[in-house]
Amino acid sequence: MWDFSIGTTIALVLRTWPFVLLRLVVYVGIAFGFVAGIGVGAGIGWAVGLAFGGDAEITGALIGALAGFGLVAGVLWWVRQYLVYLVKAGHVAALDALLRGGEIPGGQDQIAYAVAMVKARFLEVNILFGIDILIRGVVRALVGILNLLTGWIPGFKTLNDFVSAVLKIALGLVDEVILAYIIRREDAAPAQAARDGLVLYAQNAGALVRNAVWIALFEYAATALIFLFLLGPAIGLAYALPGGLTGFGVVFAGILAWALKAALIEPLSIASLLQAYDIAIRGQTPNPDWTARLDSASSAFRDLAARMPPGGRAPWGAGPTTPATPV
């Protein structure tokens, strides 16, 4: 059915509770930032629209809400690199260290310890962010390759569409799994480790897609439940606004559901996929045929090769990763 242990998944996430709390603060903060931006923008638009009479206040509120959303999104665009560096990579490093039998500190020291592991491999945030973008580009190419492999088979179109949708949902998880592989590969430069990790993912795509299906279904169901739970209060709040703007209630519920999914559900999905990936690649080496396929299919994969130092072995301006203390 799937290749991960639900008990291990829950245990890993519970042992990294400082990162879960950090994610909760960060993502709920982002959600309230969007809600505040939309609300203030809608209020200003409503006030401006009143001066024109008729239904102009509704139009003004909608325009103001979109402007507020865009403003908050623009701010997040500038700080996204640091969110990736601290929240995502740090949590992945902690989860992977525990999965491999290591021991990490508890409490707030856990965050500092895990971020130090990340810094040992990526001295500059722009290096990590650049590799993260390239990994995402390669995974998109993998989706296309899988479609080509089965697209000619009669009746497989619907299956291909479903696999594509699952992989797109899991895109954010795949790059985090590859980041974990990079951090554990102290013998190779980050770019080389990324290429190897992606090749290993590609040559085990069947098993990993099967696991991704279950993980995606879990995320769908959990997010839908969270959304429905939040929808009633959010619509009630929207009715309290001038004009009974119920549409904003749906938007607010959607934003908060996304935040809780990112904070509480995604760590469970990441821990599950880390286990499945670790089991799938155990004892394997990158297949040259898959390396050639990815080189021909993805410019992002070729860019990773261009960023490798001679020989591909010296870390990218970094020293060895801080090791986890064996249990």
ABEGO torsion letter per residue (X at the ends): XBABBAAAAAAAAAAAAAAAAAAAAAAAAAAAAAAAAAAAAAAAAAAAAAAAEEAAAAAAAAAAAAAAAAAAAAAAAAAAAAAAAAAAAAAAAAAAAAAAGBBBBBEAAAAAAAAAAAAAABABAAAAAAAAAAAAAAAAAAAAAAAAAAAABBGAAAAAAAAAAAAAAAAAAAAAAAAAAAAABAABBAAAAAAAAAAAAAAAAAAAAAAAAAAAAAAAAAAAAAAAAAAAAAAAAAAABBGGBAAAAAAAAAAAAAAAAAAAAAAAAAAAAAAAAAAAABGBBBBAAAAAAAAAABAAAAAAAAABBBGGABBBGBBBBBBBBBX
